[in-house]
Amino acid sequence: MIQTFKKTAVIGGGAWGTALALTASNNGGDVVLWTYREEEASIIRNTRMSLCKVEGARPLPENVLVTSNWADVAGADLVIVVVPSVVMRGVAQSLAAAGLAENAVVVSCSKGIEKDTNMLMSEILASELSCPVGALSGPNHAEDIVLGLPSLTLVGFADPDIATAVQHRLSTPFLRIYTTTDVVSMQIGGAVKNVFALASGICAGLGLGDNARAALATRALAEMTRMGMALGGKMETFMGLSGMGDLVVTCYSEHSRNLTAGRMIAAGVPMEECQQRIGQVVEGIPNTISTYQLARKLGVRTPLTDAMYEILYAGKPARQALEELMTRDLRAENVKD
C-alpha cells in the first residue's frame, strides 16, 4: 500500500515555494505555506498570490494556510523545503524543533551545495532531522507551474516506496513526476546547472552566438556528470530531467535568474548589484564557490566551473576566460574524463 500524507508543509514562500503549495493543494488535504517574514505571509494570505507576480496565475485555494509561525508546521507528515541554499542549515534546525509527525518525510527542493562542508541540501536536512529525506529537481520554473502549463520533474529517495508516495501526492494533470533512487546525481545536476546558467548569460551578454552557448551547455553536461559520478552517481541520471532538462531550461529560459544575472555581469554590473536588481537569490553566485570547492575535493576536471570562479571571484575578464578555454590543450571528447 502506498503511504499517504495528511498534512503537507511547504517551507519557503518565494515563487517556487508558492508554486509547490499550489501544486500540493490540487489533490486536497491540509497544506501549510510557511514564509520567514510575517509581512510577506500577510500579503500572500490576503492576495492568495505569489509575491512574484505572473499574469494569469491561479490563486492559492482556501485549503492553503499561509503563515510565518513554526507552530503551524507542527505535525506535518510531508515537508517540502524550498529555501535559498545558504539558509538551509538554519531552516533544518528550526524544522527539528517544530515537532514534525512521527512518520514525517522531507523533500528538499532547494538547489545548491553548502560552502566549505560540500554537503548537498538533502544531506544538511538529514544531519539535523531523524526522518527520511529526499529531493525534487527538474526543469521547473515557477512561472509555468502557476499557469498550469505542462511540466515534468523528478523526485528521489533512497527508499523507492517513499519516492512513489511523494510522486502520487504531488502529481497533477499539469505536473508529471518521475522517481529515482539516485538522489546524489539529481542534486548535483540541480545545483551545478546554476553556475553554467550564469555562464550562458555571460555568453549571451557578450554576443558570442548560438554555437558558443550550445557548446557551453554540452560541455557543462559532461562536467556535472563527472562530478556526480565521482560521488557515486549514475551517468544516466544526468541525461534526464534533473541533468540535461534542468540545464537546458536554466541556460535558455527568460525566467532564469541566473541567465539574467550572467547578462548583467557581462555588462560589467557587480554581483551584489545583480542580486539587488533581480530581487531574489541568484543561486549560481554562491554555488560557483561551493562547486569549485567540491571539484577540488574530488579531483575532478572542471574547466567551465574554474573559469566562472575566476570571473566572479578573481576578477578575470570574461573574454580572457573564454580565450583560455578555447586555447587549452586539444583532447578527445569524453564525458568521464
C-alpha positions in Angstrom: 0.0 0.0 0.0 1.3 3.4 -0.9 1.9 5.8 2.0 -0.5 8.7 2.2 0.0 12.1 3.8 -2.4 14.1 5.9 -0.7 17.4 6.3 1.8 19.0 3.9 4.0 21.9 4.8 5.9 23.9 2.2 8.8 25.8 3.8 9.6 28.9 1.8 7.2 31.5 0.4 9.1 32.5 -2.7 8.0 31.9 -6.3 8.9 28.2 -6.3 7.5 27.5 -2.8 4.2 29.2 -3.6 4.0 27.2 -6.9 4.6 23.9 -5.0 2.0 24.9 -2.4 -0.5 25.4 -5.2 0.5 22.1 -6.7 0.1 20.3 -3.4 -3.3 21.9 -2.9 -4.6 20.4 -6.2 -5.0 17.0 -4.6 -6.8 18.3 -1.5 -5.7 17.9 2.1 -4.2 20.4 4.5 -1.4 22.5 3.1 0.7 25.0 5.1 2.9 27.5 3.3 5.5 28.9 5.7 7.5 32.0 5.0 10.1 33.8 7.1 8.6 37.3 7.3 5.1 37.9 8.6 4.6 40.9 6.3 5.2 38.6 3.3 2.9 36.0 4.8 0.2 38.6 5.2 0.4 39.8 1.6 0.2 36.2 0.2 -2.6 35.4 2.7 -4.7 38.3 1.6 -4.0 38.2 -2.2 -3.7 34.4 -2.5 -0.9 35.1 -5.0 2.9 34.8 -5.0 4.9 37.9 -4.3 6.5 37.3 -7.8 3.5 38.2 -9.9 2.7 36.2 -13.0 -0.2 37.4 -15.2 -2.9 34.7 -15.4 -1.6 32.7 -12.4 -4.1 30.7 -10.4 -4.6 31.8 -6.8 -3.9 29.7 -3.8 -7.1 27.9 -2.7 -8.5 28.1 0.8 -7.0 24.8 1.9 -3.6 26.5 1.9 -2.8 28.2 5.2 -0.1 30.9 4.8 1.9 31.6 7.9 5.2 32.7 9.4 4.6 30.7 12.6 6.6 27.5 13.1 3.8 26.2 15.3 1.6 25.8 12.2 4.1 23.4 10.7 4.0 21.1 13.7 2.5 17.7 12.9 3.2 17.8 9.2 4.0 14.4 7.7 5.2 15.7 4.3 7.6 18.7 4.4 8.7 20.4 1.2 11.7 22.7 1.8 12.1 25.5 -0.8 14.6 28.0 0.7 17.9 29.5 -0.5 20.7 27.1 -0.1 22.7 29.5 2.1 20.0 29.3 4.9 19.2 25.6 4.6 21.0 24.6 7.8 19.2 27.1 10.0 15.9 26.1 8.5 16.7 22.4 9.1 17.4 23.2 12.8 14.1 25.1 13.1 12.3 22.1 11.5 13.8 19.8 14.0 12.4 21.9 16.8 9.0 22.4 15.2 7.7 18.9 16.1 7.0 17.0 12.8 4.8 13.9 12.6 6.5 10.7 13.8 6.3 9.3 10.2 7.3 12.5 8.5 9.0 12.6 5.1 11.1 15.6 4.0 11.8 16.7 0.4 14.4 19.2 -0.5 13.5 21.4 -3.5 16.5 23.8 -2.9 19.4 23.5 -5.4 22.8 24.1 -4.0 25.9 22.8 -2.3 26.9 24.1 1.2 30.1 26.1 1.1 33.0 24.6 3.0 31.2 21.4 4.0 30.5 20.3 0.4 27.1 18.9 1.6 24.1 18.6 -0.6 20.8 20.1 0.6 19.3 16.7 1.5 22.5 15.8 3.5 22.1 19.0 5.5 18.5 18.2 6.3 19.3 14.6 7.1 22.0 15.7 9.5 19.5 17.7 11.6 16.4 15.6 11.2 15.6 11.9 12.1 13.3 11.1 9.2 13.7 10.1 5.5 15.0 12.9 3.3 14.9 13.1 -0.4 14.9 15.7 -3.2 12.8 17.1 -6.0 14.5 18.6 -9.0 13.9 19.2 -12.7 13.3 21.8 -15.5 10.6 23.6 -13.5 10.2 27.4 -13.5 7.5 28.5 -11.1 6.1 30.9 -13.7 4.9 27.9 -15.8 3.7 25.9 -12.8 1.4 28.6 -11.6 -0.1 29.0 -15.0 -0.9 25.2 -15.1 1.4 24.7 -18.1 2.6 21.1 -18.6 5.8 20.3 -16.7 7.8 17.3 -15.7 10.1 16.8 -12.6 11.9 14.1 -10.7 11.6 13.1 -7.0 14.3 10.9 -5.4 14.6 8.9 -2.2 16.9 6.0 -1.2 13.7 4.1 -0.5 11.8 3.8 -3.8 8.5 3.3 -1.9 8.8 6.7 -0.3 9.6 8.3 -3.7 6.5 6.7 -5.1 4.4 8.0 -2.2 5.6 11.6 -2.8 5.1 11.1 -6.5 1.5 10.2 -6.0 0.9 13.1 -3.5 2.3 15.8 -5.8 1.5 14.7 -9.3 -1.2 16.7 -11.1 -2.6 16.9 -14.6 -0.1 19.7 -15.2 2.9 18.3 -13.3 4.1 14.8 -14.2 6.6 13.3 -11.7 9.1 10.6 -12.2 11.1 8.8 -9.5 14.7 7.8 -8.9 16.9 6.4 -6.1 19.9 8.3 -7.4 19.5 11.2 -5.0 23.1 12.4 -5.3 23.1 12.8 -9.1 19.8 14.7 -9.3 21.0 17.2 -6.7 24.4 17.7 -8.3 22.6 18.4 -11.6 20.2 20.8 -9.9 23.0 22.7 -8.1 25.7 22.9 -10.7 23.5 24.0 -13.6 23.1 27.4 -11.9 26.8 28.0 -12.4 26.5 27.2 -16.1 23.4 29.3 -16.5 25.4 32.3 -15.3 28.0 31.4 -17.9 25.3 31.1 -20.6 24.1 34.6 -19.6 27.6 35.9 -19.9 27.9 34.3 -23.4 24.6 35.9 -24.4 25.6 39.3 -23.0 28.9 39.2 -24.9 27.1 38.3 -28.1 29.1 35.2 -28.7 26.3 33.4 -30.7 24.3 30.3 -30.6 27.2 27.9 -31.3 29.0 29.1 -28.2 26.0 28.7 -26.0 25.2 25.2 -27.4 28.8 24.2 -26.8 28.7 25.6 -23.3 25.6 23.6 -22.4 27.0 20.4 -23.9 30.4 20.6 -22.1 28.6 21.7 -18.9 26.6 18.5 -19.0 29.8 16.5 -19.3 31.3 18.4 -16.4 28.4 17.9 -14.0 28.3 14.2 -15.0 31.9 13.8 -14.0 31.3 15.4 -10.6 28.2 13.3 -9.9 29.9 10.0 -10.9 32.8 10.9 -8.6 30.3 11.0 -5.8 28.8 7.6 -6.8 26.0 8.8 -9.0 24.8 7.3 -12.3 25.5 8.8 -15.7 22.0 8.1 -17.0 20.5 10.4 -14.3 22.3 13.3 -15.9 20.8 12.5 -19.3 17.3 13.0 -17.7 15.1 15.7 -16.1 17.4 16.9 -13.3 20.5 16.9 -15.5 20.0 17.8 -19.2 16.4 19.0 -18.6 17.2 21.4 -15.8 20.4 22.6 -17.6 18.6 23.4 -20.8 15.7 25.4 -19.2 18.1 27.3 -16.9 20.6 28.2 -19.6 17.9 29.4 -22.1 14.7 30.5 -20.4 14.0 34.2 -19.9 12.6 33.2 -16.5 16.1 32.2 -15.4 17.5 34.5 -12.7 21.0 33.1 -13.3 20.8 33.7 -17.0 19.7 37.3 -16.3 22.5 37.8 -13.8 25.1 36.5 -16.3 24.0 39.0 -18.9 24.4 41.8 -16.2 27.8 40.5 -15.3 28.9 40.6 -19.0 27.8 44.3 -19.0 30.0 45.0 -16.0 27.4 45.0 -13.3 28.8 43.9 -9.9 27.5 40.7 -8.4 25.9 42.4 -5.4 24.0 44.8 -7.7 22.9 42.0 -9.9 21.1 40.3 -6.9 19.6 43.7 -5.8 18.2 44.3 -9.3 16.8 40.8 -9.6 15.3 40.9 -6.1 15.8 37.2 -5.4 18.7 34.9 -4.6 20.8 34.1 -7.7 21.9 30.6 -6.6 24.7 30.4 -9.3 26.7 33.1 -7.4 27.3 31.2 -4.1 27.1 27.9 -5.9 30.1 28.8 -8.0 32.3 28.8 -4.8 30.8 25.6 -3.4 31.0 23.8 -6.8 34.6 24.9 -7.2 35.5 23.7 -3.7 33.8 20.3 -4.3 35.6 19.8 -7.6 38.9 20.4 -5.9 38.0 17.9 -3.2 37.0 15.3 -5.7 39.9 15.9 -8.0 37.5 16.3 -11.0 38.4 18.3 -14.1 36.0 21.3 -14.3 37.3 23.9 -16.7 34.0 25.8 -17.0 33.5 25.9 -13.2 37.1 27.1 -12.8 36.6 29.8 -15.4 33.4 31.0 -13.7 35.2 31.1 -10.3 37.9 33.2 -11.8 35.4 35.6 -13.4 33.3 36.0 -10.3 35.9 35.9 -7.5 39.4 36.5 -9.1 38.5 39.5 -11.3 39.3 37.8 -14.6 37.7 39.4 -17.6 35.1 37.1 -19.2 36.6 37.4 -22.7 40.0 36.4 -21.3 38.5 33.4 -19.6 36.8 32.4 -22.8 40.1 32.7 -24.8 41.8 30.5 -22.3 39.1 27.9 -22.5 39.3 27.8 -26.3 43.1 27.6 -26.4 43.5 24.8 -23.9 45.3 21.6 -25.0 43.2 19.7 -27.6 41.7 16.4 -26.5 39.2 13.7 -27.4 35.6 14.1 -26.3 34.9 12.1 -23.2 32.2 12.6 -20.7 34.0 10.6 -18.0 37.4 12.3 -18.2 
